[in-house]
Amino acid sequence: MYGHPANLLNLSDGKILCTYGYRMPPMGIRACLSIDNGKTWQIENEYILRADGQGSPGNLGYPISVLLSDDSIFTIYYITLEDGITYIAGTKWQIER
């Protein structure tokens, strides 16, 4: 798994979610699951939350994810877009079951 910095979240089904900034083209925010308490990660099933980051490779990331009451996830992070402005942004998403 390539990405940093990472944020870990224990899910209600026992899996661990890792969200991270992906600082190589296409830059953005990604996530991955572990079903064995973090020993291995399902990188072949990586979630791409954003792939539209621009600017210097280090100018996005620091995601934090929370589990919402409807079992969706809200991930907040910062990202620089094509207009050169750095934003605080968020993505509400679901893990495919």
Buried (B, 14 or more C-beta within 10 A) or exposed (E): BEBEEBBEBEBEEEBBBBBBBBBEEEBBBBBBBBEEEEEEBBEEEBBEBBEEBBBEEEBBBBBEBEBEEEEEBEBBBBBBBEEEEBEEBBBEBEBEE
